[in-house]
Amino acid sequence: MVEEKGTLCYKDNYSEASKMMNESSFLTDLQGFPKECITDEDCELLGPYVEHPLFTADVAKKASELAVGLCKWVKAMSTYHMIAK
């Protein structure tokens, strides 16, 4: 964990995330993601990230448009699970 703007955050790994987001199959993989298989445990593990005040589209936009889309997708998958269960 690192401190950023007075808040403790998990250390990012944008270089690895960028490689993943630039894969030619990335969008297809997201579109085909089996959202019905998301578990309560998955959402519990994502909670610290999704609920973090810096995990927003506006903050992600400072990194890249790809990061904005991924941020929105992660939040949407978490919301989907909570509504669908």
N, C-alpha and C positions, 0 to 999 in steps of 0.2 A: 504494500500500500504506500501511496505517496500523498503528500498534501498538495492540494491545488485550490487556490482561491479560498483558503481557510477550511476546505472540506477534504476529508480523507477519500481517496479514490484508488481503485485498482490500477496498477501500472498498465498502460496501454501497450499494444503491440501492433501499431498501425502498419509497419512494414509487412508483417505476415498477413494481416487482414487485407491489405492492398493487393497482395499477390492473389489471394483467394478471390477477391472481387473482380479482378481482371481476367480470371479464367474464362475461356469462351463459353463454358457450360454453366456459368454462375447463375444467370437469369433463369435459364431452363430448370436448374436445380431448385431454385427458390419457388418457381411456379409449380413444380411437381412435388414440393415438400409435403409429406403426409401429415398435415396439421391435426388430423384426427388421432394421431399417435402421441401427441404432446401429453405429458403426464403432469400430475400435480408437483412431482419432484422436479421436473424440468423448470416449471414456473417458479418454484421455490428457489432453485439455484440461480435463475435469472433475476429474481427479485431485487437484489442489491444493485444490479445494473439498471434495470428498467425503471426503478423508483428513484434512482439517483438524480438530484436536481440538475446535473450537467449532462444527463442523457436525454438531450432534446435535439430536434431537427436543426434548430438555430445554431447550437454548439457544433453539431456534426458538420454543418455547412462550412465551417471554418477549415475542416479537413478536406472535404470533397463532396460533390453531388452524390457519388456512390455511397458515401457514409450516411448521407441524409436518407436515402432510400432504404438502406439497411436498418437504420435506427427506426424508421417508421414501420418496416416489415416486422422487426422483432417485437415492437410494442403491439402491433396488430395481431401477431400470433399468440402473444400472451393474453390479450383481450379476448380473442376468439376462444381460447381454451376455457377461460373463466365463464364465458357466456354459454358455451356448448356443454359444459359438464353437468 
